[in-house]
Amino acid sequence: MSYGLYIHIPFCVRKCKYCDFVSFTGQTSRFSQYVDRVIKEMNNYPHVSVDTVYIGGGTPSVLSDYDIKRLMNACYENFDVLNNAQISIEANPKTVNDSKLSDMLESGINRISIGVQSFVDEELEFLGRIHNAKEASDTIESAKRAGFKNINIDLMSGLPNQTLDTFKTSLDIAAEHDVEHISCYSLILEEGTPLYDAYKNNAFSILDDDTDREIYSFTKRYLQNYGFNRYEISNYAKEGYESKHNLKYWHCDEYIGLGVAAHSYVNNERYSNTTDLNKYLSCENTVCEKNILTQTDAMEEFVIMGLRTSEGICEDEFYRRFRKHLNDVYGTVLDKFIKSEHMQHDKNRYFLTDKGIDVSNSIMCEFIF
């Protein structure tokens, strides 16, 4: 069995206005110490087989070329990294250059996820991003020159004053760059963030639902014309370029998380590391929370996560995992949404229709006992 490996790098040049992730600014002097600690944590999993590695954050690309190489070398020394492993790193356009991108590829990283968010400068400024549209475009082309053959870019919709035309500007430029994967997320106002506080103080209004859904529906149609398949609610990929690591989350497969605030799922147990950077750097035992899933918990997660994907829930896989038939557990709910045309059943799978995706959150709630 092969696991997914997630490594959290919790450092940023500046925190974006919408971000509630565990990340820290002004900690440059601790970067190498943090990498040392992550490498030490790897020793808890000697010779474990992994087929995906995902270095996320924060902004992993703020690390020096040397520390990124140290981290990757340690992965290969401590884990059995399969030859066909997909190894991803997140990057901000302002924190990479030709040399760093080449070094990333040389270290074994074969997929890069560039946090573009928008190709409209006014939108980037609203979000508090440290780069502009030109720098984003330049970074994508620089990654190609370095030799990356698997590039994702993140785009964000649902911004105040955004229109279909302004979002189409970002889609047009993304399509011109001919990348392999595009993630399109809607802005979520998280409590405790500067954007949330500004909204509560009436500094701006959120985008109306009709425009938000129009943008979402248009995105699917638009990207299909460029060879992208929507394989998850917010993710589009050309054939063979899906995010294998994220698919582990959506398929409820097992994964190991290293670093501050990282989560793991092993042997039906979920556990997470401390969110306290000082404690993580100084303490041997970094796990702060453990939760053993009941069968009901595991079934709910399997169904809810599966419904996020275009392939949906496989009846045979449900039975293999739980020794129960999907219809015996959820038949009433499934029938309800089949009749309302929010779901379809085909070839042993249940999946959401476009109509169902529009109200997916409310549908998923009905699968929780």
Contacts in CASP RR format, 6 or more apart in sequence:
PFRMAT RR
TARGET T0000
AUTHOR 0000-0000-0000
METHOD contacts of the structure
MODEL  1
MSYGLYIHIPFCVRKCKYCDFVSFTGQTSRFSQYVDRVIKEMNNYPHVSV
DTVYIGGGTPSVLSDYDIKRLMNACYENFDVLNNAQISIEANPKTVNDSK
LSDMLESGINRISIGVQSFVDEELEFLGRIHNAKEASDTIESAKRAGFKN
INIDLMSGLPNQTLDTFKTSLDIAAEHDVEHISCYSLILEEGTPLYDAYK
NNAFSILDDDTDREIYSFTKRYLQNYGFNRYEISNYAKEGYESKHNLKYW
HCDEYIGLGVAAHSYVNNERYSNTTDLNKYLSCENTVCEKNILTQTDAME
EFVIMGLRTSEGICEDEFYRRFRKHLNDVYGTVLDKFIKSEHMQHDKNRY
FLTDKGIDVSNSIMCEFIF
1 49 0 8 1.000
1 254 0 8 1.000
2 49 0 8 1.000
2 50 0 8 1.000
2 51 0 8 1.000
2 82 0 8 1.000
3 48 0 8 1.000
3 49 0 8 1.000
3 50 0 8 1.000
3 51 0 8 1.000
3 254 0 8 1.000
3 255 0 8 1.000
3 256 0 8 1.000
3 266 0 8 1.000
4 50 0 8 1.000
4 51 0 8 1.000
4 52 0 8 1.000
4 53 0 8 1.000
4 54 0 8 1.000
4 245 0 8 1.000
4 248 0 8 1.000
4 253 0 8 1.000
4 254 0 8 1.000
4 255 0 8 1.000
4 256 0 8 1.000
5 50 0 8 1.000
5 52 0 8 1.000
5 53 0 8 1.000
5 54 0 8 1.000
5 75 0 8 1.000
5 79 0 8 1.000
5 255 0 8 1.000
5 256 0 8 1.000
5 257 0 8 1.000
5 258 0 8 1.000
6 53 0 8 1.000
6 54 0 8 1.000
6 56 0 8 1.000
6 245 0 8 1.000
6 255 0 8 1.000
6 256 0 8 1.000
6 257 0 8 1.000
6 258 0 8 1.000
6 262 0 8 1.000
6 263 0 8 1.000
7 38 0 8 1.000
7 53 0 8 1.000
7 54 0 8 1.000
7 55 0 8 1.000
7 56 0 8 1.000
7 60 0 8 1.000
7 71 0 8 1.000
7 75 0 8 1.000
7 257 0 8 1.000
7 258 0 8 1.000
7 259 0 8 1.000
7 262 0 8 1.000
8 22 0 8 1.000
8 56 0 8 1.000
8 57 0 8 1.000
8 58 0 8 1.000
8 257 0 8 1.000
8 258 0 8 1.000
8 259 0 8 1.000
8 260 0 8 1.000
8 261 0 8 1.000
8 262 0 8 1.000
9 34 0 8 1.000
9 55 0 8 1.000
9 56 0 8 1.000
9 57 0 8 1.000
9 58 0 8 1.000
9 59 0 8 1.000
9 60 0 8 1.000
9 62 0 8 1.000
9 63 0 8 1.000
10 21 0 8 1.000
10 22 0 8 1.000
10 23 0 8 1.000
10 24 0 8 1.000
10 34 0 8 1.000
10 57 0 8 1.000
10 58 0 8 1.000
10 259 0 8 1.000
10 260 0 8 1.000
10 261 0 8 1.000
10 277 0 8 1.000
11 23 0 8 1.000
11 24 0 8 1.000
11 25 0 8 1.000
11 26 0 8 1.000
11 27 0 8 1.000
11 28 0 8 1.000
11 31 0 8 1.000
11 34 0 8 1.000
11 57 0 8 1.000
11 58 0 8 1.000
11 59 0 8 1.000
11 62 0 8 1.000
11 63 0 8 1.000
12 19 0 8 1.000
12 23 0 8 1.000
12 24 0 8 1.000
12 25 0 8 1.000
12 57 0 8 1.000
12 58 0 8 1.000
12 59 0 8 1.000
12 62 0 8 1.000
12 92 0 8 1.000
13 25 0 8 1.000
13 59 0 8 1.000
13 62 0 8 1.000
13 92 0 8 1.000
13 94 0 8 1.000
13 95 0 8 1.000
13 130 0 8 1.000
14 25 0 8 1.000
14 128 0 8 1.000
14 130 0 8 1.000
15 23 0 8 1.000
15 25 0 8 1.000
16 127 0 8 1.000
16 128 0 8 1.000
16 129 0 8 1.000
17 126 0 8 1.000
17 127 0 8 1.000
17 128 0 8 1.000
17 193 0 8 1.000
17 194 0 8 1.000
17 195 0 8 1.000
17 198 0 8 1.000
18 127 0 8 1.000
18 187 0 8 1.000
18 188 0 8 1.000
18 189 0 8 1.000
18 190 0 8 1.000
18 193 0 8 1.000
18 194 0 8 1.000
18 195 0 8 1.000
19 190 0 8 1.000
19 193 0 8 1.000
20 190 0 8 1.000
20 191 0 8 1.000
20 192 0 8 1.000
20 193 0 8 1.000
21 57 0 8 1.000
21 58 0 8 1.000
21 261 0 8 1.000
22 260 0 8 1.000
22 261 0 8 1.000
22 275 0 8 1.000
23 57 0 8 1.000
23 58 0 8 1.000
23 59 0 8 1.000
24 277 0 8 1.000
27 34 0 8 1.000
27 277 0 8 1.000
28 62 0 8 1.000
30 277 0 8 1.000
30 281 0 8 1.000
31 62 0 8 1.000
31 63 0 8 1.000
31 64 0 8 1.000
31 67 0 8 1.000
32 64 0 8 1.000
32 67 0 8 1.000
33 281 0 8 1.000
34 259 0 8 1.000
34 260 0 8 1.000
34 277 0 8 1.000
34 280 0 8 1.000
34 281 0 8 1.000
35 63 0 8 1.000
35 67 0 8 1.000
35 70 0 8 1.000
35 71 0 8 1.000
37 259 0 8 1.000
37 280 0 8 1.000
37 281 0 8 1.000
38 71 0 8 1.000
38 74 0 8 1.000
38 258 0 8 1.000
38 259 0 8 1.000
39 70 0 8 1.000
39 71 0 8 1.000
39 74 0 8 1.000
39 78 0 8 1.000
41 258 0 8 1.000
41 259 0 8 1.000
41 286 0 8 1.000
42 74 0 8 1.000
42 75 0 8 1.000
42 78 0 8 1.000
42 79 0 8 1.000
42 258 0 8 1.000
43 78 0 8 1.000
45 78 0 8 1.000
45 79 0 8 1.000
45 256 0 8 1.000
46 78 0 8 1.000
47 78 0 8 1.000
47 79 0 8 1.000
47 80 0 8 1.000
48 79 0 8 1.000
48 80 0 8 1.000
48 256 0 8 1.000
49 79 0 8 1.000
49 80 0 8 1.000
49 82 0 8 1.000
50 75 0 8 1.000
50 79 0 8 1.000
50 80 0 8 1.000
50 81 0 8 1.000
50 82 0 8 1.000
50 85 0 8 1.000
50 256 0 8 1.000
51 81 0 8 1.000
51 82 0 8 1.000
51 84 0 8 1.000
51 85 0 8 1.000
51 86 0 8 1.000
51 244 0 8 1.000
52 85 0 8 1.000
52 86 0 8 1.000
52 87 0 8 1.000
52 88 0 8 1.000
52 244 0 8 1.000
52 245 0 8 1.000
52 248 0 8 1.000
52 255 0 8 1.000
53 75 0 8 1.000
53 81 0 8 1.000
53 85 0 8 1.000
53 86 0 8 1.000
53 87 0 8 1.000
53 88 0 8 1.000
53 245 0 8 1.000
54 87 0 8 1.000
54 88 0 8 1.000
54 89 0 8 1.000
54 245 0 8 1.000
54 246 0 8 1.000
55 71 0 8 1.000
55 87 0 8 1.000
55 88 0 8 1.000
55 89 0 8 1.000
55 90 0 8 1.000
55 109 0 8 1.000
56 88 0 8 1.000
56 89 0 8 1.000
56 90 0 8 1.000
57 90 0 8 1.000
58 90 0 8 1.000
59 90 0 8 1.000
59 91 0 8 1.000
59 92 0 8 1.000
59 95 0 8 1.000
60 68 0 8 1.000
60 89 0 8 1.000
60 90 0 8 1.000
60 91 0 8 1.000
61 89 0 8 1.000
61 90 0 8 1.000
61 91 0 8 1.000
61 92 0 8 1.000
61 95 0 8 1.000
61 96 0 8 1.000
61 100 0 8 1.000
62 92 0 8 1.000
62 95 0 8 1.000
63 71 0 8 1.000
65 99 0 8 1.000
65 100 0 8 1.000
65 103 0 8 1.000
68 89 0 8 1.000
68 100 0 8 1.000
68 103 0 8 1.000
68 104 0 8 1.000
68 107 0 8 1.000
68 109 0 8 1.000
69 103 0 8 1.000
69 107 0 8 1.000
72 87 0 8 1.000
72 107 0 8 1.000
72 108 0 8 1.000
72 109 0 8 1.000
73 107 0 8 1.000
75 81 0 8 1.000
81 87 0 8 1.000
86 110 0 8 1.000
86 111 0 8 1.000
86 150 0 8 1.000
86 243 0 8 1.000
86 244 0 8 1.000
86 245 0 8 1.000
87 108 0 8 1.000
87 109 0 8 1.000
87 110 0 8 1.000
87 111 0 8 1.000
88 109 0 8 1.000
88 111 0 8 1.000
88 112 0 8 1.000
88 113 0 8 1.000
88 152 0 8 1.000
88 243 0 8 1.000
88 245 0 8 1.000
89 104 0 8 1.000
89 109 0 8 1.000
89 111 0 8 1.000
89 112 0 8 1.000
89 113 0 8 1.000
90 112 0 8 1.000
90 113 0 8 1.000
90 114 0 8 1.000
90 115 0 8 1.000
91 112 0 8 1.000
91 113 0 8 1.000
91 114 0 8 1.000
91 115 0 8 1.000
91 139 0 8 1.000
92 114 0 8 1.000
92 115 0 8 1.000
92 129 0 8 1.000
92 130 0 8 1.000
92 131 0 8 1.000
93 114 0 8 1.000
93 115 0 8 1.000
93 116 0 8 1.000
93 131 0 8 1.000
93 135 0 8 1.000
93 136 0 8 1.000
93 138 0 8 1.000
93 139 0 8 1.000
94 130 0 8 1.000
94 131 0 8 1.000
94 135 0 8 1.000
96 104 0 8 1.000
96 139 0 8 1.000
96 142 0 8 1.000
96 143 0 8 1.000
97 142 0 8 1.000
98 142 0 8 1.000
98 145 0 8 1.000
98 146 0 8 1.000
101 112 0 8 1.000
101 142 0 8 1.000
101 143 0 8 1.000
101 145 0 8 1.000
101 146 0 8 1.000
101 148 0 8 1.000
102 146 0 8 1.000
102 147 0 8 1.000
104 112 0 8 1.000
104 146 0 8 1.000
105 146 0 8 1.000
105 147 0 8 1.000
105 148 0 8 1.000
110 148 0 8 1.000
110 149 0 8 1.000
110 150 0 8 1.000
111 148 0 8 1.000
111 150 0 8 1.000
111 151 0 8 1.000
111 152 0 8 1.000
111 243 0 8 1.000
112 143 0 8 1.000
112 148 0 8 1.000
112 150 0 8 1.000
112 151 0 8 1.000
112 152 0 8 1.000
113 151 0 8 1.000
113 152 0 8 1.000
113 153 0 8 1.000
113 154 0 8 1.000
113 181 0 8 1.000
113 183 0 8 1.000
114 136 0 8 1.000
114 139 0 8 1.000
114 140 0 8 1.000
114 143 0 8 1.000
114 151 0 8 1.000
114 152 0 8 1.000
114 153 0 8 1.000
114 154 0 8 1.000
115 136 0 8 1.000
115 153 0 8 1.000
115 154 0 8 1.000
116 136 0 8 1.000
116 140 0 8 1.000
116 153 0 8 1.000
116 154 0 8 1.000
116 155 0 8 1.000
116 170 0 8 1.000
116 174 0 8 1.000
117 123 0 8 1.000
117 124 0 8 1.000
117 127 0 8 1.000
117 129 0 8 1.000
117 154 0 8 1.000
117 155 0 8 1.000
117 156 0 8 1.000
118 124 0 8 1.000
118 127 0 8 1.000
118 129 0 8 1.000
118 133 0 8 1.000
118 155 0 8 1.000
118 156 0 8 1.000
118 159 0 8 1.000
118 170 0 8 1.000
119 133 0 8 1.000
119 136 0 8 1.000
119 137 0 8 1.000
119 169 0 8 1.000
119 170 0 8 1.000
119 173 0 8 1.000
119 174 0 8 1.000
120 133 0 8 1.000
120 166 0 8 1.000
120 169 0 8 1.000
120 170 0 8 1.000
121 132 0 8 1.000
121 133 0 8 1.000
123 156 0 8 1.000
123 159 0 8 1.000
123 162 0 8 1.000
123 166 0 8 1.000
124 131 0 8 1.000
124 132 0 8 1.000
124 133 0 8 1.000
126 159 0 8 1.000
126 160 0 8 1.000
127 156 0 8 1.000
127 159 0 8 1.000
127 195 0 8 1.000
131 139 0 8 1.000
133 173 0 8 1.000
136 153 0 8 1.000
137 173 0 8 1.000
137 177 0 8 1.000
140 151 0 8 1.000
140 153 0 8 1.000
140 177 0 8 1.000
140 179 0 8 1.000
141 177 0 8 1.000
143 151 0 8 1.000
144 151 0 8 1.000
149 180 0 8 1.000
150 180 0 8 1.000
150 181 0 8 1.000
150 241 0 8 1.000
151 179 0 8 1.000
151 180 0 8 1.000
151 181 0 8 1.000
152 179 0 8 1.000
152 180 0 8 1.000
152 181 0 8 1.000
152 182 0 8 1.000
152 183 0 8 1.000
152 243 0 8 1.000
153 174 0 8 1.000
153 177 0 8 1.000
153 179 0 8 1.000
153 181 0 8 1.000
153 182 0 8 1.000
153 183 0 8 1.000
154 182 0 8 1.000
154 183 0 8 1.000
154 185 0 8 1.000
155 167 0 8 1.000
155 170 0 8 1.000
155 171 0 8 1.000
155 174 0 8 1.000
155 182 0 8 1.000
155 183 0 8 1.000
155 184 0 8 1.000
155 185 0 8 1.000
156 184 0 8 1.000
156 185 0 8 1.000
156 186 0 8 1.000
156 187 0 8 1.000
157 167 0 8 1.000
157 184 0 8 1.000
157 185 0 8 1.000
157 186 0 8 1.000
157 187 0 8 1.000
157 212 0 8 1.000
157 215 0 8 1.000
157 216 0 8 1.000
157 219 0 8 1.000
158 186 0 8 1.000
158 187 0 8 1.000
158 206 0 8 1.000
158 207 0 8 1.000
158 211 0 8 1.000
158 212 0 8 1.000
158 215 0 8 1.000
159 187 0 8 1.000
159 207 0 8 1.000
160 204 0 8 1.000
160 205 0 8 1.000
160 206 0 8 1.000
160 207 0 8 1.000
161 204 0 8 1.000
161 207 0 8 1.000
162 207 0 8 1.000
162 211 0 8 1.000
162 215 0 8 1.000
163 211 0 8 1.000
164 211 0 8 1.000
164 214 0 8 1.000
164 215 0 8 1.000
164 218 0 8 1.000
167 215 0 8 1.000
167 218 0 8 1.000
167 219 0 8 1.000
168 218 0 8 1.000
168 222 0 8 1.000
171 219 0 8 1.000
171 222 0 8 1.000
171 223 0 8 1.000
174 182 0 8 1.000
175 222 0 8 1.000
175 223 0 8 1.000
175 226 0 8 1.000
180 237 0 8 1.000
180 238 0 8 1.000
180 241 0 8 1.000
181 235 0 8 1.000
181 236 0 8 1.000
181 237 0 8 1.000
181 238 0 8 1.000
181 241 0 8 1.000
181 242 0 8 1.000
181 243 0 8 1.000
182 223 0 8 1.000
182 228 0 8 1.000
182 235 0 8 1.000
182 236 0 8 1.000
182 237 0 8 1.000
183 234 0 8 1.000
183 235 0 8 1.000
183 236 0 8 1.000
184 216 0 8 1.000
184 219 0 8 1.000
184 234 0 8 1.000
184 235 0 8 1.000
184 236 0 8 1.000
185 234 0 8 1.000
186 212 0 8 1.000
186 216 0 8 1.000
186 234 0 8 1.000
187 195 0 8 1.000
187 207 0 8 1.000
189 195 0 8 1.000
189 196 0 8 1.000
189 199 0 8 1.000
189 206 0 8 1.000
190 196 0 8 1.000
198 204 0 8 1.000
199 206 0 8 1.000
213 358 0 8 1.000
216 358 0 8 1.000
217 354 0 8 1.000
219 236 0 8 1.000
220 230 0 8 1.000
220 236 0 8 1.000
220 354 0 8 1.000
223 230 0 8 1.000
223 236 0 8 1.000
224 230 0 8 1.000
227 238 0 8 1.000
227 239 0 8 1.000
228 236 0 8 1.000
228 237 0 8 1.000
228 238 0 8 1.000
229 236 0 8 1.000
229 237 0 8 1.000
229 238 0 8 1.000
229 239 0 8 1.000
229 310 0 8 1.000
230 236 0 8 1.000
230 310 0 8 1.000
231 237 0 8 1.000
231 242 0 8 1.000
231 309 0 8 1.000
231 310 0 8 1.000
231 311 0 8 1.000
232 246 0 8 1.000
232 250 0 8 1.000
232 308 0 8 1.000
232 309 0 8 1.000
232 310 0 8 1.000
233 308 0 8 1.000
233 357 0 8 1.000
233 360 0 8 1.000
235 242 0 8 1.000
235 243 0 8 1.000
235 246 0 8 1.000
237 243 0 8 1.000
245 255 0 8 1.000
247 253 0 8 1.000
247 309 0 8 1.000
248 254 0 8 1.000
248 255 0 8 1.000
249 255 0 8 1.000
249 305 0 8 1.000
250 305 0 8 1.000
250 306 0 8 1.000
250 308 0 8 1.000
250 309 0 8 1.000
251 305 0 8 1.000
251 306 0 8 1.000
251 309 0 8 1.000
252 265 0 8 1.000
252 298 0 8 1.000
252 301 0 8 1.000
252 302 0 8 1.000
252 305 0 8 1.000
252 306 0 8 1.000
254 265 0 8 1.000
254 266 0 8 1.000
254 267 0 8 1.000
255 264 0 8 1.000
255 265 0 8 1.000
255 266 0 8 1.000
256 264 0 8 1.000
256 266 0 8 1.000
257 263 0 8 1.000
257 264 0 8 1.000
257 273 0 8 1.000
258 273 0 8 1.000
259 273 0 8 1.000
259 280 0 8 1.000
259 286 0 8 1.000
260 273 0 8 1.000
260 274 0 8 1.000
260 275 0 8 1.000
260 276 0 8 1.000
260 277 0 8 1.000
260 280 0 8 1.000
261 272 0 8 1.000
261 273 0 8 1.000
261 274 0 8 1.000
261 275 0 8 1.000
262 272 0 8 1.000
262 273 0 8 1.000
263 270 0 8 1.000
263 271 0 8 1.000
263 272 0 8 1.000
263 273 0 8 1.000
264 270 0 8 1.000
264 271 0 8 1.000
264 272 0 8 1.000
268 292 0 8 1.000
268 293 0 8 1.000
268 298 0 8 1.000
269 290 0 8 1.000
269 291 0 8 1.000
269 292 0 8 1.000
269 293 0 8 1.000
270 290 0 8 1.000
270 291 0 8 1.000
270 293 0 8 1.000
271 287 0 8 1.000
271 289 0 8 1.000
271 290 0 8 1.000
271 291 0 8 1.000
272 287 0 8 1.000
272 288 0 8 1.000
272 289 0 8 1.000
273 280 0 8 1.000
273 286 0 8 1.000
273 287 0 8 1.000
273 288 0 8 1.000
274 280 0 8 1.000
274 283 0 8 1.000
274 286 0 8 1.000
274 287 0 8 1.000
274 288 0 8 1.000
275 288 0 8 1.000
279 286 0 8 1.000
280 286 0 8 1.000
293 301 0 8 1.000
295 322 0 8 1.000
296 369 0 8 1.000
298 321 0 8 1.000
298 322 0 8 1.000
299 318 0 8 1.000
299 322 0 8 1.000
299 324 0 8 1.000
299 329 0 8 1.000
300 367 0 8 1.000
300 368 0 8 1.000
300 369 0 8 1.000
302 313 0 8 1.000
302 318 0 8 1.000
302 321 0 8 1.000
302 322 0 8 1.000
303 313 0 8 1.000
303 318 0 8 1.000
303 330 0 8 1.000
303 364 0 8 1.000
303 367 0 8 1.000
304 364 0 8 1.000
304 367 0 8 1.000
304 368 0 8 1.000
306 312 0 8 1.000
306 313 0 8 1.000
307 313 0 8 1.000
307 350 0 8 1.000
307 351 0 8 1.000
307 352 0 8 1.000
307 360 0 8 1.000
307 363 0 8 1.000
307 364 0 8 1.000
307 367 0 8 1.000
308 360 0 8 1.000
309 351 0 8 1.000
310 351 0 8 1.000
311 349 0 8 1.000
311 351 0 8 1.000
312 349 0 8 1.000
312 350 0 8 1.000
312 351 0 8 1.000
312 352 0 8 1.000
313 326 0 8 1.000
313 349 0 8 1.000
313 350 0 8 1.000
313 351 0 8 1.000
314 348 0 8 1.000
314 349 0 8 1.000
315 325 0 8 1.000
315 326 0 8 1.000
315 327 0 8 1.000
315 348 0 8 1.000
315 349 0 8 1.000
315 350 0 8 1.000
316 348 0 8 1.000
318 324 0 8 1.000
318 325 0 8 1.000
318 326 0 8 1.000
319 325 0 8 1.000
319 326 0 8 1.000
322 329 0 8 1.000
326 334 0 8 1.000
326 350 0 8 1.000
327 334 0 8 1.000
330 367 0 8 1.000
333 366 0 8 1.000
333 367 0 8 1.000
334 343 0 8 1.000
334 345 0 8 1.000
334 350 0 8 1.000
336 366 0 8 1.000
337 343 0 8 1.000
337 356 0 8 1.000
337 363 0 8 1.000
338 344 0 8 1.000
338 345 0 8 1.000
338 350 0 8 1.000
341 353 0 8 1.000
341 355 0 8 1.000
342 352 0 8 1.000
342 353 0 8 1.000
342 355 0 8 1.000
342 356 0 8 1.000
342 359 0 8 1.000
342 363 0 8 1.000
343 350 0 8 1.000
343 351 0 8 1.000
343 352 0 8 1.000
343 353 0 8 1.000
343 356 0 8 1.000
343 363 0 8 1.000
344 350 0 8 1.000
344 351 0 8 1.000
344 353 0 8 1.000
352 360 0 8 1.000
352 363 0 8 1.000
356 363 0 8 1.000
END
